[in-house]
Amino acid sequence: MIGIDIGFKWFIFVVTALLATGSSLMMVTRKNPIHSALWLIVTFFSIAIIYVLLNATFIAVAQVMVYAGAIMMLVLFVIMLIHLEWGKAQPAPKYSFPKLMGGLITVMFFLQVLAGIMAYTNIGKKDTYTPEMLASMGNTQAIGTLLYGKYVFAFEIASILLLVGIIGAVVLAKKIKD
């Protein structure tokens, strides 16, 4: 994105950030899970555009291919496999204990994120991967070196969690069918 005016980058960032925020709000407020999944895809694409603006092209492509492609296909597959009954559910009471607890947890999570943002200070620490080193070796090699070197344990734990999620979805679908 060399040669593009900073003002234009800022405009694209603001529009994309607003689109990501709006689509994520639409995702969590829809009653139809298919519509929620489609709004989640819009959110994934918006985040990928922000990654491109940050010159993290590998992460942007991975975001589109892995999340907007493969993971969303799994989500849609699970939604179709479970075959949710739309009209048979009884309306939940306006104020119930689970809704109250969910709201409380949401507020606590928001306050934690806000405290983390307020406490974050980036003083420009020099690390192993300086901008000059990244320019010489490339983003993909640097990410691969970190992912399969320093953070291999976290990478494997994430893959196990995804596997457990898929197995759980199949078990839930099987229980509903039986």
C-alpha positions as CSV (number, residue, x, y, z in Angstrom):
1,M,0.0,0.0,0.0
2,I,3.0,2.2,-0.7
3,G,2.1,5.5,-2.4
4,I,-1.4,5.8,-1.0
5,D,-2.1,9.0,0.9
6,I,-2.3,8.7,4.7
7,G,-5.6,10.5,4.7
8,F,-7.1,7.9,2.3
9,K,-5.7,5.1,4.5
10,W,-7.3,6.7,7.5
11,F,-10.6,7.1,5.7
12,I,-10.6,3.4,4.6
13,F,-9.6,2.4,8.2
14,V,-12.5,4.3,9.7
15,V,-15.0,3.0,7.2
16,T,-13.8,-0.6,7.7
17,A,-13.7,-0.3,11.4
18,L,-17.3,1.0,11.5
19,L,-18.4,-1.7,9.1
20,A,-16.7,-4.4,11.3
21,T,-18.4,-2.9,14.5
22,G,-21.8,-2.6,12.8
23,S,-21.7,-6.1,11.3
24,S,-20.5,-7.6,14.6
25,L,-23.5,-5.9,16.4
26,M,-25.8,-7.2,13.7
27,M,-24.3,-10.7,14.1
28,V,-25.1,-10.9,17.9
29,T,-28.6,-9.3,17.6
30,R,-30.0,-11.6,14.9
31,K,-32.4,-14.4,15.9
32,N,-31.7,-16.4,12.8
33,P,-28.4,-18.2,13.1
34,I,-27.9,-18.2,9.3
35,H,-28.2,-14.4,9.2
36,S,-25.7,-14.2,12.2
37,A,-23.2,-16.3,10.3
38,L,-23.5,-14.1,7.2
39,W,-22.9,-11.0,9.3
40,L,-19.9,-12.8,10.8
41,I,-18.5,-13.3,7.3
42,V,-18.8,-9.5,6.7
43,T,-16.9,-8.9,10.0
44,F,-14.1,-11.3,8.9
45,F,-13.7,-9.5,5.6
46,S,-13.6,-6.1,7.3
47,I,-10.9,-7.3,9.7
48,A,-9.0,-8.6,6.7
49,I,-9.0,-5.2,5.1
50,I,-7.7,-3.7,8.3
51,Y,-4.9,-6.2,8.3
52,V,-4.0,-5.2,4.7
53,L,-3.9,-1.5,5.8
54,L,-1.4,-2.6,8.5
55,N,0.8,-4.3,5.8
56,A,0.0,-7.7,7.3
57,T,-1.0,-9.3,4.0
58,F,-0.3,-12.9,5.1
59,I,-2.7,-12.5,8.1
60,A,-5.3,-10.9,5.9
61,V,-5.2,-13.8,3.4
62,A,-5.3,-16.3,6.3
63,Q,-8.2,-14.4,7.8
64,V,-10.2,-14.7,4.6
65,M,-9.2,-18.3,3.7
66,V,-9.3,-19.8,7.2
67,Y,-12.0,-17.9,9.0
68,A,-14.3,-16.6,6.3
69,G,-13.8,-19.8,4.3
70,A,-13.2,-22.9,6.4
71,I,-14.5,-22.0,9.8
72,M,-17.6,-20.4,8.5
73,M,-18.3,-23.5,6.4
74,L,-18.1,-25.5,9.6
75,V,-20.4,-23.1,11.4
76,L,-23.0,-23.2,8.6
77,F,-22.6,-27.0,8.5
78,V,-23.3,-27.3,12.2
79,I,-26.3,-25.0,12.0
80,M,-27.7,-27.1,9.2
81,L,-26.9,-30.3,11.0
82,I,-28.6,-29.4,14.2
83,H,-31.7,-28.2,12.3
84,L,-33.0,-25.7,14.7
85,E,-36.7,-25.4,15.0
86,W,-37.6,-21.8,14.5
87,G,-41.3,-21.5,15.6
88,K,-41.5,-24.1,18.4
89,A,-39.5,-22.2,21.0
90,Q,-41.4,-20.6,23.8
91,P,-40.6,-16.9,24.2
92,A,-38.2,-16.3,27.0
93,P,-39.3,-14.1,29.9
94,K,-38.2,-10.5,29.5
95,Y,-35.9,-10.6,32.5
96,S,-34.6,-13.9,33.6
97,F,-31.6,-15.1,35.6
98,P,-29.6,-16.3,32.6
99,K,-30.1,-13.0,30.8
100,L,-29.1,-11.1,33.9
101,M,-26.0,-13.2,34.3
102,G,-25.1,-12.8,30.6
103,G,-25.5,-9.0,30.9
104,L,-23.3,-8.9,34.0
105,I,-20.6,-11.0,32.4
106,T,-20.7,-8.8,29.3
107,V,-20.3,-5.7,31.3
108,M,-17.4,-7.2,33.3
109,F,-15.7,-8.3,30.1
110,F,-16.1,-4.9,28.5
111,L,-14.6,-3.3,31.7
112,Q,-11.7,-5.7,31.5
113,V,-11.0,-4.9,27.9
114,L,-11.3,-1.1,28.6
115,A,-8.9,-1.5,31.6
116,G,-6.4,-3.4,29.3
117,I,-6.6,-0.6,26.7
118,M,-6.1,2.1,29.3
119,A,-3.1,0.2,30.8
120,Y,-1.5,-0.6,27.5
121,T,1.7,1.4,26.7
122,N,3.8,0.8,23.7
123,I,7.1,2.5,24.2
124,G,8.6,1.1,21.1
125,K,10.6,-1.7,22.6
126,K,13.1,-3.3,20.2
127,D,12.5,-7.0,19.7
128,T,14.0,-9.8,17.7
129,Y,12.0,-8.9,14.7
130,T,12.8,-5.3,13.8
131,P,11.2,-3.6,10.8
132,E,14.4,-4.0,8.8
133,M,14.6,-7.7,9.5
134,L,10.9,-8.2,8.6
135,A,11.5,-6.4,5.3
136,S,14.4,-8.7,4.5
137,M,12.8,-12.0,5.5
138,G,9.1,-11.2,4.8
139,N,6.0,-11.5,6.9
140,T,5.2,-15.1,6.1
141,Q,8.6,-16.4,7.2
142,A,8.5,-14.4,10.4
143,I,5.0,-15.6,11.3
144,G,6.0,-19.2,10.5
145,T,9.1,-19.0,12.6
146,L,7.2,-17.6,15.5
147,L,4.1,-19.9,15.1
148,Y,6.0,-23.1,14.7
149,G,8.8,-22.2,17.0
150,K,8.1,-20.0,20.0
151,Y,4.3,-20.4,20.1
152,V,4.0,-24.1,18.9
153,F,2.3,-25.1,22.2
154,A,-0.4,-22.4,21.9
155,F,-0.9,-23.4,18.3
156,E,-1.4,-27.0,19.2
157,I,-3.8,-26.1,22.0
158,A,-5.9,-24.1,19.6
159,S,-6.1,-27.0,17.2
160,I,-7.2,-29.3,20.0
161,L,-9.9,-26.8,21.0
162,L,-11.2,-26.6,17.4
163,L,-11.3,-30.5,17.3
164,V,-13.2,-30.6,20.6
165,G,-15.7,-28.0,19.3
166,I,-16.3,-30.0,16.2
167,I,-16.8,-33.2,18.2
168,G,-19.2,-31.4,20.5
169,A,-21.2,-30.1,17.6
170,V,-21.6,-33.6,16.2
171,V,-22.6,-35.0,19.6
172,L,-25.2,-32.3,20.0
173,A,-26.6,-33.0,16.5
174,K,-26.7,-36.7,17.2
175,K,-28.6,-36.2,20.5
176,I,-31.2,-33.9,18.8
177,K,-31.8,-36.5,16.0
178,D,-32.2,-39.4,18.5
